[in-house]
Amino acid sequence: MGTDLNHTHAVQQAGLLLRAALVFVLLLGPQQGLSDSDEVVLTEWEIWKISNGISYDELDDVQRRAIWEENKRIIENNNEGFMMGRRPFTMLMNRYGDLTRREYRVLQGAMIDAHFVKRGRTISAGRLRNNARKFDAWFVDYRRLGYVTEVKDQGYCGSCWAFSTTGAIEGQLYKKTGQLISLSEQNLVDCSRSYGTYGCSGAWMANAYDYVVKNGLMATSSYPYTSVDDQPCYYDNKLAVAHIKDYRFIPKGDEQALADAVATIGPITVAIDADHSSFLFYSSGIYEEPMCNPNNLSHAVLLVGYGSEGGKNYWIIKNSWGSSWGEGGFMRLIRDGTNTCGIASYALYPIL
């Protein structure tokens, strides 16, 4: 899975050629005194394709445009509701605008049969609460404290589980050493299959942690990300820069315990229900999706803090879809004690 999302190299080249031709026509037009009837008039769909370097044959173009137009309608309806005060967040068309439902589910990358979910030892809520009482922080943002690397991009590969895993380890490594090192997701994608992960087809993060406990992780600089899962493992233990001893789960469904863990430990690996158009096209504001199901964990992200705005509490999550998604690659998710979108259903952190 994951390969059906990749537009072929030829398609990408066609899109770039179309863009170049458009620029040529626009530059040439005024000099040649084109009449109104000769001017190039582009639809929003054509502009979107050009801006994303995408081109299709005639049949595919019709089908993809129908998907894109439906998503555009959803986005516009939401934003109209936002302007009228009925919706708490905005949405924006992005590069995922023409994905089929199946393709989006592959992109989410955490949707593995729950019967095979890997769990481990759980820290007690009481212990977390006792530790947190020393802080009682109403606002935590590890981006401001140096724990969080740049926003990354998993591409059209369901490897979010690897980014969620490396992000928490990066934070703990910084906490211990004062050095913020970007860790290699490709190391996990290529090398952890024997521990129960599935490359671009998703995984549960505890399986990824199991691999790191036994092996360690290389840095992104020495094992760069390729967004494919069909290459051999290039792990070299002499180049490993991160090791963990174990990991612990947060009590399932307990948002207070999760907040206490964030306040006292650092960024936390979490899974959420992201199987909604509202999530795919989220742009800004505090995200609330009434159809979110805490038992439908479809996407892995990194929990990097929490706060409050306008009387509403929220979580801060780091996604792995690049900085053009959401609020610079991040989302504020409503924190109301109801385990929204399953934020506390599968949460864990590494022990260095």
LINBELTA-V829383 format. One record per residue. SS is DSSP state (A for helix, B for strand, O for the rest). D_CENTER is the distance of its C-alpha to the mean C-alpha in whole Angstrom. Layout:
ss = [SS | SS]
d_center = [D_CENTER | D_CENTER]
//
This chain:
ss = [O | O | A | A | A | O | O | O | A | A | A | A | A | A | A | A | A | A | A | A | A | A | A | A | A | A | A | A | A | A | A | A | O | O | O | A | A | A | O | O | O | O | O | A | A | A | A | A | A | A | A | O | O | O | O | O | O | A | A | A | A | A | A | A | A | A | A | A | A | A | A | A | A | A | A | A | A | A | A | A | A | A | A | O | O | O | O | O | B | B | B | O | O | O | O | O | O | O | O | O | A | A | A | A | A | A | A | A | B | O | O | O | O | A | A | A | O | O | O | O | O | B | O | O | A | A | A | A | A | A | A | A | O | O | O | O | O | O | O | B | B | O | O | O | O | O | O | O | O | O | O | O | B | O | O | O | O | B | O | A | A | A | A | A | A | A | A | A | A | A | A | A | A | A | A | A | A | O | O | O | O | O | B | O | A | A | A | A | A | A | A | O | A | A | A | O | O | O | O | O | B | O | O | O | A | A | A | A | A | A | A | A | A | A | A | O | B | B | B | O | O | O | O | O | O | O | O | O | O | O | O | O | O | O | O | O | A | A | A | B | B | B | O | O | O | B | B | B | B | O | O | O | O | O | A | A | A | A | A | A | A | A | A | A | O | O | O | B | B | B | B | B | O | O | O | O | A | A | A | A | O | B | B | B | B | B | B | O | O | O | O | O | O | O | O | O | O | O | B | B | B | B | B | B | B | B | B | B | B | O | O | B | B | B | B | B | B | B | O | O | B | O | O | O | O | O | B | O | O | B | B | B | B | B | O | O | O | O | O | A | A | A | O | O | O | O | B | B | B | B | B | O]
d_center = [18 | 15 | 18 | 19 | 16 | 17 | 20 | 23 | 24 | 27 | 25 | 23 | 27 | 28 | 26 | 26 | 30 | 30 | 28 | 31 | 34 | 33 | 33 | 36 | 38 | 37 | 38 | 41 | 42 | 44 | 46 | 47 | 48 | 46 | 47 | 45 | 45 | 43 | 40 | 37 | 35 | 31 | 30 | 26 | 25 | 27 | 25 | 22 | 22 | 24 | 21 | 19 | 22 | 22 | 25 | 26 | 30 | 32 | 31 | 27 | 27 | 29 | 26 | 23 | 25 | 25 | 22 | 21 | 24 | 23 | 19 | 21 | 23 | 21 | 19 | 23 | 24 | 21 | 22 | 26 | 25 | 23 | 26 | 29 | 27 | 26 | 22 | 21 | 18 | 18 | 16 | 16 | 16 | 14 | 14 | 13 | 16 | 18 | 16 | 18 | 17 | 17 | 15 | 12 | 12 | 12 | 9 | 8 | 9 | 11 | 14 | 17 | 20 | 20 | 24 | 22 | 20 | 21 | 22 | 24 | 26 | 25 | 26 | 28 | 27 | 31 | 30 | 27 | 29 | 32 | 30 | 28 | 31 | 32 | 29 | 29 | 26 | 25 | 23 | 20 | 18 | 17 | 16 | 20 | 21 | 20 | 18 | 14 | 14 | 13 | 9 | 8 | 8 | 8 | 10 | 11 | 11 | 10 | 9 | 6 | 9 | 10 | 8 | 8 | 12 | 13 | 11 | 14 | 17 | 16 | 17 | 20 | 21 | 21 | 23 | 26 | 26 | 25 | 24 | 20 | 19 | 16 | 16 | 16 | 13 | 15 | 18 | 16 | 16 | 19 | 21 | 20 | 21 | 24 | 22 | 21 | 18 | 17 | 15 | 13 | 15 | 13 | 14 | 15 | 14 | 18 | 19 | 17 | 18 | 22 | 21 | 21 | 24 | 26 | 25 | 23 | 20 | 21 | 20 | 18 | 21 | 23 | 20 | 18 | 15 | 16 | 13 | 16 | 18 | 21 | 23 | 25 | 24 | 25 | 24 | 27 | 28 | 30 | 27 | 25 | 24 | 22 | 24 | 23 | 26 | 24 | 22 | 22 | 21 | 21 | 23 | 22 | 21 | 23 | 21 | 24 | 23 | 20 | 20 | 23 | 21 | 19 | 22 | 24 | 22 | 19 | 15 | 14 | 12 | 11 | 10 | 10 | 12 | 9 | 12 | 13 | 14 | 14 | 10 | 10 | 12 | 11 | 13 | 15 | 17 | 16 | 15 | 17 | 17 | 20 | 19 | 17 | 18 | 17 | 19 | 16 | 13 | 11 | 7 | 7 | 6 | 8 | 11 | 13 | 16 | 17 | 20 | 22 | 23 | 26 | 27 | 23 | 21 | 17 | 15 | 12 | 9 | 7 | 3 | 3 | 5 | 8 | 10 | 11 | 9 | 10 | 12 | 12 | 8 | 8 | 10 | 13 | 13 | 17 | 19 | 22 | 23 | 22 | 19 | 17 | 14 | 15 | 14 | 17 | 17 | 16 | 16 | 17 | 18 | 20 | 23 | 24]
//
